[in-house]
């Protein structure tokens, strides 16, 4: 678990049955004004799939301050001639109190307010591979003590209905998920629990 100034993060990841390495890649970072998290999954498996997902991660690392729209477009342009990638990008804007999320493919996200109101996005189908494609960015007000659960397609719908996702501790969310979910994963599985906490008064 990583505890930073504004966003607490905990990650669960497990490879598909029979595989030693998970094909999902992820990255997150927090700066003074924003927090960015991405999950990328190259289509298929093996070296070329990993190469494509790593391209996305490297682009995010090099363009932390870009908007979600800009990040999706630059990732797509760099994947021309490469194996396709499904990707989800979340950005929390601390200054303007806005969360932005875009997903192409089967990377999902669920936001949960302190009052336990859940909102789930519907990803745009397809993948990034250098060709023009429509996508949307979901924006909402960023409230203190909101949970964000970002996940790859290894996470099942029935698992997301569990009440423990409203827990205040992100570490307890991932640990409980690990205990209650299927031990044998039929697909690469990544679940990232994030909690935006109110800044401490100085």
TORPA-4810 file (N, C-alpha, C, O; in nm, 3 decimals):
<nodes>
NODE_1_0.083_-0.119_0.000_0.000_0.000_0.000_0.087_0.125_0.000_0.187_0.133_0.072_X
NODE_2_0.049_0.222_-0.081_0.123_0.347_-0.088_0.036_0.458_-0.032_-0.076_0.480_-0.078_X
NODE_3_0.088_0.529_0.066_0.013_0.639_0.126_0.085_0.769_0.094_0.199_0.790_0.136_X
NODE_4_0.019_0.856_0.019_0.080_0.981_-0.020_-0.003_1.094_0.038_-0.089_1.072_0.124_X
NODE_5_0.023_1.215_-0.008_-0.040_1.332_0.053_-0.192_1.332_0.037_-0.264_1.363_0.132_X
NODE_6_-0.240_1.299_-0.082_-0.384_1.310_-0.107_-0.450_1.179_-0.148_-0.569_1.160_-0.122_X
NODE_7_-0.376_1.088_-0.210_-0.437_0.965_-0.260_-0.366_0.843_-0.201_-0.244_0.830_-0.210_X
NODE_8_-0.445_0.755_-0.141_-0.393_0.628_-0.091_-0.421_0.520_-0.194_-0.529_0.517_-0.254_X
NODE_9_-0.325_0.432_-0.216_-0.335_0.334_-0.324_-0.295_0.195_-0.276_-0.199_0.179_-0.201_X
NODE_10_-0.370_0.095_-0.321_-0.332_-0.045_-0.297_-0.365_-0.125_-0.422_-0.468_-0.102_-0.485_X
NODE_11_-0.277_-0.220_-0.457_-0.292_-0.293_-0.583_-0.297_-0.443_-0.559_-0.218_-0.498_-0.483_X
NODE_12_-0.392_-0.508_-0.626_-0.397_-0.655_-0.634_-0.372_-0.693_-0.779_-0.434_-0.638_-0.870_X
NODE_13_-0.280_-0.787_-0.800_-0.254_-0.834_-0.936_-0.218_-0.981_-0.934_-0.140_-1.026_-0.850_X
NODE_14_-0.276_-1.055_-1.029_-0.248_-1.197_-1.038_-0.257_-1.241_-1.184_-0.350_-1.202_-1.254_X
NODE_15_-0.162_-1.323_-1.230_-0.167_-1.366_-1.370_-0.273_-1.472_-1.395_-0.323_-1.536_-1.303_X
NODE_16_-0.304_-1.488_-1.521_-0.397_-1.592_-1.566_-0.343_-1.730_-1.530_-0.222_-1.752_-1.526_X
NODE_17_-0.434_-1.821_-1.504_-0.397_-1.959_-1.472_-0.296_-2.012_-1.573_-0.317_-2.003_-1.694_X
NODE_18_-0.186_-2.067_-1.523_-0.085_-2.127_-1.608_0.026_-2.032_-1.650_0.127_-2.074_-1.706_X
NODE_19_0.008_-1.902_-1.622_0.110_-1.803_-1.658_0.186_-1.757_-1.534_0.130_-1.749_-1.424_X
NODE_20_0.314_-1.727_-1.553_0.395_-1.676_-1.442_0.394_-1.524_-1.439_0.408_-1.463_-1.333_X
NODE_21_0.377_-1.463_-1.556_0.381_-1.317_-1.564_0.245_-1.263_-1.605_0.180_-1.316_-1.695_X
NODE_22_0.202_-1.156_-1.538_0.075_-1.092_-1.570_0.094_-1.002_-1.692_0.190_-0.926_-1.701_X
NODE_23_0.001_-1.012_-1.787_0.009_-0.931_-1.908_-0.037_-0.788_-1.887_-0.014_-0.702_-1.973_X
NODE_24_-0.103_-0.760_-1.775_-0.147_-0.624_-1.745_-0.029_-0.540_-1.695_0.053_-0.589_-1.616_X
NODE_25_-0.021_-0.417_-1.740_0.077_-0.322_-1.687_0.002_-0.207_-1.621_-0.107_-0.171_-1.665_X
NODE_26_0.060_-0.152_-1.518_-0.005_-0.037_-1.453_0.101_0.060_-1.404_0.218_0.026_-1.388_X
NODE_27_0.055_0.183_-1.380_0.144_0.288_-1.329_0.057_0.394_-1.262_-0.053_0.424_-1.309_X
NODE_28_0.106_0.450_-1.153_0.037_0.564_-1.092_0.141_0.657_-1.029_0.249_0.614_-0.989_X
NODE_29_0.105_0.783_-1.022_0.194_0.881_-0.962_0.112_1.000_-0.914_0.003_1.028_-0.966_X
NODE_30_0.165_1.069_-0.814_0.098_1.188_-0.761_0.196_1.304_-0.765_0.312_1.292_-0.725_X
NODE_31_0.147_1.418_-0.814_0.226_1.541_-0.812_0.154_1.641_-0.721_0.057_1.607_-0.654_X
NODE_32_0.203_1.761_-0.719_0.143_1.863_-0.631_-0.004_1.890_-0.667_-0.086_1.916_-0.579_X
NODE_33_-0.035_1.885_-0.797_-0.168_1.927_-0.841_-0.257_1.815_-0.894_-0.375_1.837_-0.918_X
NODE_34_-0.201_1.694_-0.912_-0.283_1.590_-0.973_-0.231_1.450_-0.942_-0.118_1.431_-0.896_X
NODE_35_-0.318_1.355_-0.969_-0.286_1.213_-0.953_-0.326_1.144_-1.083_-0.432_1.171_-1.139_X
NODE_36_-0.238_1.055_-1.131_-0.265_0.984_-1.256_-0.246_0.834_-1.234_-0.150_0.791_-1.169_X
NODE_37_-0.338_0.755_-1.288_-0.327_0.610_-1.281_-0.367_0.551_-1.415_-0.461_0.598_-1.478_X
NODE_38_-0.296_0.448_-1.459_-0.326_0.384_-1.587_-0.312_0.233_-1.574_-0.222_0.183_-1.506_X
NODE_39_-0.401_0.160_-1.640_-0.386_0.016_-1.661_-0.386_-0.007_-1.811_-0.475_0.041_-1.881_X
NODE_40_-0.287_-0.079_-1.860_-0.275_-0.109_-2.003_-0.255_-0.259_-2.021_-0.184_-0.323_-1.944_X
NODE_41_-0.318_-0.313_-2.124_-0.308_-0.457_-2.151_-0.292_-0.478_-2.301_-0.384_-0.451_-2.378_X
NODE_42_-0.175_-0.525_-2.342_-0.152_-0.554_-2.482_-0.233_-0.675_-2.527_-0.245_-0.774_-2.453_X
NODE_43_-0.289_-0.668_-2.647_-0.370_-0.779_-2.697_-0.284_-0.905_-2.712_-0.167_-0.898_-2.749_X
NODE_44_-0.345_-1.019_-2.681_-0.272_-1.145_-2.688_-0.181_-1.159_-2.568_-0.215_-1.116_-2.458_X
NODE_45_-0.067_-1.220_-2.590_0.028_-1.240_-2.481_0.170_-1.240_-2.536_0.190_-1.235_-2.658_X
NODE_46_0.265_-1.245_-2.447_0.404_-1.255_-2.490_0.472_-1.122_-2.512_0.425_-1.018_-2.468_X
NODE_47_0.585_-1.129_-2.581_0.675_-1.015_-2.595_0.611_-0.894_-2.662_0.627_-0.782_-2.615_X
NODE_48_0.537_-0.917_-2.773_0.481_-0.803_-2.847_0.367_-0.737_-2.772_0.348_-0.616_-2.781_X
NODE_49_0.289_-0.816_-2.698_0.183_-0.760_-2.616_0.242_-0.673_-2.505_0.192_-0.564_-2.476_X
NODE_50_0.349_-0.723_-2.443_0.415_-0.648_-2.337_0.478_-0.520_-2.391_0.478_-0.417_-2.324_X
NODE_51_0.533_-0.528_-2.511_0.594_-0.410_-2.572_0.492_-0.299_-2.589_0.521_-0.183_-2.558_X
NODE_52_0.373_-0.333_-2.636_0.270_-0.232_-2.657_0.220_-0.172_-2.527_0.203_-0.050_-2.517_X
NODE_53_0.199_-0.256_-2.427_0.151_-0.202_-2.299_0.257_-0.114_-2.235_0.224_-0.016_-2.168_X
NODE_54_0.384_-0.148_-2.255_0.492_-0.068_-2.197_0.504_0.067_-2.267_0.542_0.166_-2.203_X
NODE_55_0.473_0.073_-2.397_0.472_0.201_-2.469_0.375_0.298_-2.402_0.406_0.415_-2.382_X
NODE_56_0.256_0.246_-2.369_0.155_0.329_-2.304_0.205_0.380_-2.169_0.193_0.498_-2.138_X
NODE_57_0.263_0.291_-2.089_0.314_0.330_-1.957_0.421_0.437_-1.971_0.420_0.535_-1.896_X
NODE_58_0.513_0.419_-2.065_0.622_0.517_-2.084_0.568_0.653_-2.126_0.619_0.756_-2.082_X
NODE_59_0.464_0.654_-2.211_0.404_0.781_-2.255_0.341_0.853_-2.137_0.357_0.974_-2.122_X
NODE_60_0.268_0.780_-2.054_0.205_0.842_-1.937_0.311_0.903_-1.846_0.295_1.016_-1.799_X
NODE_61_0.419_0.828_-1.821_0.525_0.877_-1.734_0.587_1.007_-1.787_0.627_1.093_-1.709_X
NODE_62_0.593_1.019_-1.919_0.659_1.135_-1.981_0.564_1.253_-2.003_0.607_1.362_-2.039_X
NODE_63_0.433_1.231_-1.981_0.334_1.336_-2.009_0.233_1.347_-1.894_0.112_1.354_-1.916_X
NODE_64_0.285_1.349_-1.772_0.199_1.348_-1.653_0.099_1.462_-1.654_-0.015_1.445_-1.609_X
NODE_65_0.139_1.579_-1.703_0.052_1.697_-1.693_-0.044_1.712_-1.810_-0.122_1.807_-1.812_X
NODE_66_-0.040_1.623_-1.907_-0.133_1.629_-2.019_-0.274_1.589_-1.973_-0.290_1.521_-1.872_X
NODE_67_-0.374_1.633_-2.048_-0.511_1.593_-2.015_-0.532_1.447_-2.054_-0.452_1.389_-2.128_X
NODE_68_-0.639_1.389_-2.004_-0.671_1.250_-2.040_-0.692_1.239_-2.191_-0.647_1.142_-2.253_X
NODE_69_-0.761_1.337_-2.250_-0.782_1.337_-2.395_-0.648_1.334_-2.470_-0.631_1.255_-2.564_X
NODE_70_-0.556_1.419_-2.429_-0.425_1.425_-2.495_-0.348_1.295_-2.477_-0.280_1.251_-2.569_X
NODE_71_-0.358_1.234_-2.359_-0.286_1.109_-2.333_-0.336_0.996_-2.421_-0.257_0.920_-2.477_X
NODE_72_-0.468_0.986_-2.435_-0.524_0.881_-2.522_-0.476_0.899_-2.665_-0.438_0.802_-2.731_X
NODE_73_-0.478_1.023_-2.714_-0.440_1.049_-2.853_-0.291_1.019_-2.878_-0.256_0.960_-2.980_X
NODE_74_-0.204_1.061_-2.786_-0.061_1.037_-2.808_-0.027_0.889_-2.794_0.059_0.839_-2.865_X
NODE_75_-0.095_0.820_-2.702_-0.074_0.675_-2.689_-0.114_0.605_-2.819_-0.042_0.518_-2.868_X
NODE_76_-0.227_0.645_-2.874_-0.275_0.583_-2.997_-0.178_0.606_-3.113_-0.151_0.515_-3.191_X
NODE_77_-0.128_0.729_-3.124_-0.038_0.761_-3.235_0.092_0.681_-3.228_0.150_0.649_-3.332_X
NODE_78_0.138_0.650_-3.107_0.264_0.577_-3.090_0.249_0.426_-3.108_0.348_0.354_-3.110_X
NODE_79_0.126_0.380_-3.122_0.101_0.236_-3.135_0.081_0.192_-3.280_0.050_0.076_-3.306_X
NODE_80_0.099_0.284_-3.375_0.086_0.247_-3.516_0.188_0.140_-3.552_0.308_0.160_-3.532_X
NODE_81_0.141_0.028_-3.605_0.231_-0.081_-3.642_0.264_-0.175_-3.528_0.337_-0.272_-3.546_X
NODE_82_0.210_-0.146_-3.408_0.235_-0.230_-3.292_0.111_-0.316_-3.261_0.005_-0.296_-3.320_X
NODE_83_0.127_-0.410_-3.169_0.013_-0.486_-3.120_-0.083_-0.392_-3.048_-0.038_-0.302_-2.978_X
NODE_84_-0.212_-0.411_-3.065_-0.311_-0.323_-3.004_-0.310_-0.330_-2.852_-0.260_-0.426_-2.793_X
NODE_85_-0.365_-0.227_-2.790_-0.369_-0.218_-2.644_-0.506_-0.171_-2.598_-0.564_-0.079_-2.657_X
NODE_86_-0.559_-0.233_-2.494_-0.674_-0.176_-2.424_-0.618_-0.098_-2.305_-0.521_-0.139_-2.243_X
NODE_87_-0.681_0.015_-2.275_-0.621_0.104_-2.176_-0.728_0.182_-2.101_-0.832_0.218_-2.156_X
NODE_88_-0.701_0.208_-1.974_-0.784_0.296_-1.893_-0.695_0.398_-1.825_-0.592_0.362_-1.768_X
NODE_89_-0.735_0.525_-1.831_-0.655_0.633_-1.771_-0.743_0.716_-1.678_-0.849_0.764_-1.719_X
NODE_90_-0.699_0.732_-1.554_-0.769_0.814_-1.455_-0.681_0.931_-1.414_-0.562_0.914_-1.388_X
NODE_91_-0.740_1.048_-1.409_-0.667_1.166_-1.358_-0.754_1.237_-1.256_-0.871_1.265_-1.282_X
NODE_92_-0.695_1.268_-1.141_-0.762_1.346_-1.037_-0.698_1.484_-1.033_-0.578_1.497_-1.008_X
NODE_93_-0.777_1.586_-1.058_-0.730_1.724_-1.061_-0.761_1.786_-0.924_-0.877_1.817_-0.894_X
NODE_94_-0.657_1.803_-0.842_-0.677_1.853_-0.706_-0.721_2.000_-0.705_-0.799_2.041_-0.619_X
NODE_95_-0.670_2.077_-0.798_-0.697_2.221_-0.800_-0.842_2.251_-0.836_-0.907_2.334_-0.773_X
NODE_96_-0.892_2.182_-0.939_-1.028_2.207_-0.987_-1.130_2.106_-0.933_-1.249_2.115_-0.962_X
NODE_97_-1.081_2.009_-0.856_-1.168_1.908_-0.792_-1.252_1.833_-0.896_-1.375_1.825_-0.886_X
NODE_98_-1.182_1.780_-0.996_-1.248_1.704_-1.102_-1.172_1.573_-1.124_-1.049_1.571_-1.126_X
NODE_99_-1.247_1.465_-1.142_-1.185_1.339_-1.184_-1.221_1.316_-1.331_-1.334_1.341_-1.373_X
NODE_100_-1.124_1.267_-1.408_-1.144_1.238_-1.549_-1.098_1.096_-1.576_-0.992_1.054_-1.529_X
NODE_101_-1.178_1.022_-1.653_-1.144_0.883_-1.684_-1.185_0.850_-1.826_-1.293_0.887_-1.872_X
NODE_102_-1.096_0.780_-1.896_-1.129_0.731_-2.030_-1.081_0.587_-2.042_-0.975_0.551_-1.992_X
NODE_103_-1.160_0.507_-2.111_-1.126_0.366_-2.129_-1.158_0.323_-2.270_-1.268_0.346_-2.321_X
NODE_104_-1.060_0.261_-2.334_-1.080_0.199_-2.464_-1.053_0.051_-2.446_-0.940_0.011_-2.418_X
NODE_105_-1.157_-0.030_-2.461_-1.143_-0.173_-2.435_-1.206_-0.207_-2.302_-1.303_-0.144_-2.260_X
NODE_106_-1.152_-0.307_-2.237_-1.220_-0.364_-2.121_-1.158_-0.327_-1.986_-1.162_-0.406_-1.892_X
NODE_107_-1.100_-0.206_-1.977_-1.054_-0.157_-1.847_-1.167_-0.073_-1.788_-1.214_0.022_-1.850_X
NODE_108_-1.211_-0.109_-1.667_-1.325_-0.041_-1.607_-1.287_0.037_-1.483_-1.176_0.026_-1.431_X
NODE_109_-1.382_0.117_-1.437_-1.362_0.192_-1.313_-1.497_0.209_-1.242_-1.602_0.219_-1.306_X
NODE_110_-1.490_0.212_-1.112_-1.608_0.236_-1.030_-1.570_0.342_-0.927_-1.468_0.330_-0.859_X
NODE_111_-1.653_0.446_-0.915_-1.630_0.549_-0.812_-1.736_0.533_-0.705_-1.851_0.500_-0.733_X
NODE_112_-1.696_0.559_-0.580_-1.785_0.542_-0.467_-1.767_0.662_-0.374_-1.657_0.688_-0.326_X
NODE_113_-1.876_0.735_-0.349_-1.869_0.853_-0.264_-1.869_0.810_-0.117_-1.891_0.694_-0.085_X
NODE_114_-1.845_0.908_-0.031_-1.846_0.880_0.113_-1.984_0.832_0.158_-1.997_0.759_0.256_X
NODE_115_-2.089_0.873_0.083_-2.226_0.829_0.114_-2.256_0.693_0.051_-2.370_0.646_0.054_X
NODE_116_-2.152_0.628_-0.007_-2.160_0.494_-0.064_-2.243_0.489_-0.193_-2.300_0.385_-0.227_X
NODE_117_-2.248_0.601_-0.264_-2.312_0.604_-0.395_-2.212_0.558_-0.499_-2.104_0.616_-0.512_X
NODE_118_-2.247_0.453_-0.575_-2.156_0.396_-0.673_-2.189_0.444_-0.814_-2.305_0.461_-0.850_X
NODE_119_-2.085_0.466_-0.891_-2.101_0.500_-1.033_-2.002_0.417_-1.113_-1.883_0.416_-1.082_X
NODE_120_-2.051_0.348_-1.215_-1.968_0.260_-1.296_-1.965_0.311_-1.438_-2.069_0.348_-1.493_X
NODE_121_-1.847_0.313_-1.500_-1.839_0.357_-1.639_-1.868_0.242_-1.734_-1.859_0.125_-1.697_X
NODE_122_-1.902_0.276_-1.856_-1.919_0.177_-1.962_-1.807_0.203_-2.064_-1.813_0.302_-2.136_X
NODE_123_-1.705_0.116_-2.072_-1.592_0.141_-2.162_-1.635_0.141_-2.308_-1.732_0.075_-2.347_X
NODE_124_-1.561_0.216_-2.388_-1.579_0.213_-2.533_-1.512_0.086_-2.585_-1.399_0.056_-2.547_X
NODE_125_-1.580_0.013_-2.672_-1.524_-0.111_-2.724_-1.403_-0.087_-2.813_-1.381_0.024_-2.861_X
NODE_126_-1.325_-0.192_-2.836_-1.211_-0.183_-2.926_-1.079_-0.172_-2.854_-1.065_-0.215_-2.739_X
NODE_127_-0.980_-0.113_-2.922_-0.846_-0.101_-2.867_-0.770_0.006_-2.944_-0.812_0.047_-3.052_X
NODE_128_-0.659_0.051_-2.887_-0.572_0.148_-2.954_-0.468_0.075_-3.036_-0.402_-0.016_-2.987_X
NODE_129_-0.454_0.115_-3.163_-0.353_0.053_-3.249_-0.306_0.150_-3.357_-0.262_0.108_-3.465_X
NODE_130_-0.315_0.280_-3.328_-0.265_0.379_-3.422_-0.368_0.434_-3.519_-0.340_0.530_-3.590_X
NODE_131_-0.486_0.374_-3.522_-0.591_0.420_-3.614_-0.688_0.510_-3.539_-0.708_0.496_-3.419_X
NODE_132_-0.749_0.604_-3.613_-0.843_0.696_-3.551_-0.961_0.620_-3.492_-1.018_0.531_-3.556_X
NODE_133_-0.995_0.655_-3.372_-1.114_0.594_-3.312_-1.176_0.692_-3.212_-1.106_0.768_-3.145_X
NODE_134_-1.307_0.687_-3.204_-1.378_0.774_-3.112_-1.360_0.723_-2.969_-1.351_0.602_-2.946_X
NODE_135_-1.357_0.815_-2.875_-1.352_0.777_-2.734_-1.417_0.889_-2.654_-1.433_1.000_-2.703_X
NODE_136_-1.452_0.859_-2.532_-1.514_0.960_-2.446_-1.439_0.968_-2.315_-1.372_0.874_-2.273_X
NODE_137_-1.451_1.083_-2.251_-1.389_1.104_-2.119_-1.501_1.131_-2.019_-1.580_1.224_-2.036_X
NODE_138_-1.506_1.050_-1.916_-1.607_1.065_-1.812_-1.551_1.157_-1.704_-1.444_1.131_-1.649_X
NODE_139_-1.622_1.266_-1.675_-1.577_1.360_-1.574_-1.682_1.373_-1.465_-1.802_1.368_-1.492_X
NODE_140_-1.636_1.390_-1.342_-1.727_1.413_-1.232_-1.657_1.493_-1.122_-1.534_1.505_-1.121_X
NODE_141_-1.735_1.547_-1.032_-1.679_1.625_-0.921_-1.598_1.533_-0.831_-1.641_1.423_-0.796_X
NODE_142_-1.480_1.580_-0.793_-1.393_1.505_-0.703_-1.422_1.547_-0.559_-1.402_1.662_-0.521_X
NODE_143_-1.470_1.451_-0.481_-1.507_1.479_-0.343_-1.410_1.410_-0.247_-1.353_1.306_-0.279_X
NODE_144_-1.393_1.468_-0.131_-1.307_1.408_-0.030_-1.361_1.271_0.010_-1.482_1.249_0.016_X
NODE_145_-1.269_1.180_0.037_-1.302_1.043_0.081_-1.376_0.961_-0.023_-1.453_0.871_0.012_X
NODE_146_-1.353_0.991_-0.150_-1.407_0.909_-0.259_-1.314_0.790_-0.282_-1.191_0.803_-0.275_X
NODE_147_-1.372_0.676_-0.311_-1.296_0.559_-0.354_-1.306_0.545_-0.505_-1.412_0.570_-0.563_X
NODE_148_-1.196_0.504_-0.567_-1.196_0.470_-0.709_-1.140_0.328_-0.721_-1.031_0.300_-0.671_X
NODE_149_-1.214_0.241_-0.787_-1.170_0.104_-0.808_-1.151_0.085_-0.958_-1.247_0.087_-1.035_X
NODE_150_-1.026_0.068_-1.000_-0.993_0.053_-1.141_-0.951_-0.092_-1.165_-0.877_-0.148_-1.084_X
NODE_151_-0.996_-0.152_-1.275_-0.977_-0.296_-1.288_-0.970_-0.342_-1.433_-1.028_-0.280_-1.522_X
NODE_152_-0.898_-0.451_-1.454_-0.891_-0.513_-1.586_-1.002_-0.616_-1.599_-1.078_-0.638_-1.505_X
NODE_153_-1.010_-0.681_-1.716_-1.124_-0.769_-1.742_-1.120_-0.901_-1.664_-1.213_-0.981_-1.673_X
NODE_154_-1.013_-0.923_-1.588_-1.011_-1.041_-1.503_-1.103_-1.029_-1.383_-1.137_-1.129_-1.320_X
NODE_155_-1.145_-0.905_-1.351_-1.237_-0.882_-1.240_-1.380_-0.902_-1.290_-1.420_-0.843_-1.391_X
NODE_156_-1.456_-0.984_-1.221_-1.591_-1.019_-1.265_-1.696_-0.925_-1.206_-1.677_-0.868_-1.099_X
NODE_157_-1.806_-0.910_-1.279_-1.914_-0.822_-1.235_-1.965_-0.860_-1.097_-1.990_-0.773_-1.013_X
NODE_158_-1.981_-0.988_-1.073_-2.034_-1.033_-0.944_-1.942_-0.994_-0.829_-1.988_-0.971_-0.717_X
NODE_159_-1.812_-0.986_-0.857_-1.717_-0.948_-0.753_-1.728_-0.799_-0.717_-1.705_-0.761_-0.603_X
NODE_160_-1.765_-0.717_-0.815_-1.772_-0.573_-0.795_-1.892_-0.530_-0.712_-1.898_-0.416_-0.666_X
NODE_161_-1.988_-0.620_-0.692_-2.107_-0.585_-0.615_-2.085_-0.596_-0.465_-2.174_-0.561_-0.387_X
NODE_162_-1.969_-0.643_-0.423_-1.942_-0.663_-0.280_-1.933_-0.529_-0.206_-1.885_-0.429_-0.260_X
NODE_163_-1.980_-0.530_-0.082_-1.986_-0.406_-0.004_-1.849_-0.360_0.047_-1.834_-0.245_0.086_X
NODE_164_-1.749_-0.449_0.047_-1.619_-0.409_0.104_-1.548_-0.302_0.021_-1.450_-0.243_0.067_X
NODE_165_-1.596_-0.276_-0.101_-1.534_-0.172_-0.182_-1.558_-0.032_-0.126_-1.494_0.064_-0.170_X
NODE_166_-1.647_-0.020_-0.029_-1.671_0.110_0.036_-1.582_0.131_0.158_-1.591_0.235_0.223_X
NODE_167_-1.496_0.034_0.189_-1.408_0.046_0.306_-1.321_0.171_0.296_-1.285_0.216_0.187_X
NODE_168_-1.287_0.227_0.412_-1.200_0.345_0.413_-1.055_0.309_0.385_-0.980_0.392_0.334_X
NODE_169_-1.015_0.187_0.418_-0.877_0.144_0.396_-0.864_0.074_0.261_-0.929_-0.028_0.236_X
NODE_170_-0.780_0.131_0.173_-0.763_0.069_0.041_-0.692_-0.065_0.053_-0.714_-0.156_-0.028_X
NODE_171_-0.606_-0.077_0.152_-0.537_-0.204_0.172_-0.635_-0.314_0.212_-0.621_-0.429_0.170_X
NODE_172_-0.734_-0.279_0.294_-0.834_-0.380_0.332_-0.920_-0.419_0.212_-0.968_-0.532_0.205_X
NODE_173_-0.939_-0.327_0.118_-1.018_-0.358_-0.002_-0.947_-0.465_-0.085_-1.008_-0.564_-0.124_X
NODE_174_-0.818_-0.444_-0.112_-0.746_-0.541_-0.196_-0.724_-0.674_-0.123_-0.728_-0.780_-0.185_X
NODE_175_-0.701_-0.668_0.007_-0.682_-0.792_0.082_-0.811_-0.873_0.090_-0.809_-0.995_0.077_X
NODE_176_-0.924_-0.804_0.110_-1.052_-0.874_0.114_-1.086_-0.930_-0.022_-1.138_-1.041_-0.033_X
NODE_177_-1.057_-0.853_-0.127_-1.081_-0.903_-0.262_-1.001_-1.031_-0.287_-1.053_-1.128_-0.342_X
NODE_178_-0.876_-1.030_-0.246_-0.791_-1.148_-0.264_-0.848_-1.269_-0.190_-0.843_-1.381_-0.241_X
NODE_179_-0.900_-1.246_-0.072_-0.952_-1.357_0.009_-1.083_-1.412_-0.046_-1.107_-1.532_-0.040_X
NODE_180_-1.169_-1.324_-0.101_-1.302_-1.365_-0.141_-1.314_-1.403_-0.289_-1.408_-1.473_-0.327_X
NODE_181_-1.221_-1.357_-0.371_-1.232_-1.384_-0.515_-1.180_-1.523_-0.547_-1.118_-1.589_-0.464_X
NODE_182_-1.207_-1.566_-0.670_-1.162_-1.697_-0.715_-1.010_-1.704_-0.710_-0.942_-1.613_-0.758_X
NODE_183_-0.957_-1.811_-0.653_-0.812_-1.825_-0.640_-0.745_-1.851_-0.774_-0.633_-1.808_-0.799_X
NODE_184_-0.815_-1.923_-0.860_-0.762_-1.951_-0.994_-0.823_-1.851_-1.091_-0.943_-1.852_-1.115_X
NODE_185_-0.739_-1.764_-1.145_-0.788_-1.659_-1.234_-0.789_-1.709_-1.378_-0.691_-1.765_-1.426_X
NODE_186_-0.902_-1.689_-1.445_-0.916_-1.732_-1.584_-0.864_-1.626_-1.681_-0.861_-1.648_-1.802_X
NODE_187_-0.824_-1.512_-1.627_-0.764_-1.407_-1.709_-0.670_-1.326_-1.619_-0.685_-1.327_-1.497_X
NODE_188_-0.574_-1.257_-1.680_-0.490_-1.167_-1.603_-0.579_-1.069_-1.527_-0.675_-1.015_-1.582_X
NODE_189_-0.548_-1.047_-1.401_-0.635_-0.965_-1.316_-0.555_-0.857_-1.246_-0.456_-0.884_-1.177_X
NODE_190_-0.599_-0.732_-1.264_-0.541_-0.619_-1.191_-0.655_-0.538_-1.132_-0.748_-0.501_-1.203_X
NODE_191_-0.648_-0.510_-1.004_-0.747_-0.427_-0.936_-0.672_-0.324_-0.852_-0.593_-0.361_-0.765_X
NODE_192_-0.696_-0.197_-0.878_-0.629_-0.090_-0.806_-0.734_-0.012_-0.727_-0.826_0.046_-0.784_X
NODE_193_-0.717_-0.012_-0.594_-0.807_0.063_-0.506_-0.740_0.194_-0.469_-0.626_0.196_-0.422_X
NODE_194_-0.812_0.305_-0.489_-0.759_0.438_-0.460_-0.859_0.515_-0.375_-0.980_0.502_-0.393_X
NODE_195_-0.809_0.595_-0.285_-0.896_0.677_-0.200_-0.842_0.819_-0.195_-0.728_0.843_-0.153_X
NODE_196_-0.926_0.912_-0.237_-0.889_1.053_-0.230_-0.927_1.105_-0.092_-1.045_1.111_-0.057_X
NODE_197_-0.827_1.143_-0.016_-0.851_1.187_0.121_-0.838_1.340_0.130_-0.763_1.402_0.054_X
NODE_198_-0.911_1.397_0.224_-0.903_1.542_0.244_-0.763_1.580_0.290_-0.701_1.508_0.369_X
NODE_199_-0.716_1.691_0.243_-0.582_1.737_0.283_-0.585_1.779_0.429_-0.681_1.839_0.477_X
NODE_200_-0.478_1.745_0.499_-0.470_1.783_0.640_-0.447_1.933_0.651_-0.375_1.992_0.571_X
NODE_201_-0.509_1.993_0.749_-0.493_2.137_0.769_-0.355_2.168_0.825_-0.301_2.091_0.904_X
NODE_202_-0.300_2.277_0.785_-0.165_2.315_0.829_-0.172_2.429_0.928_-0.069_2.475_0.976_X
</nodes>
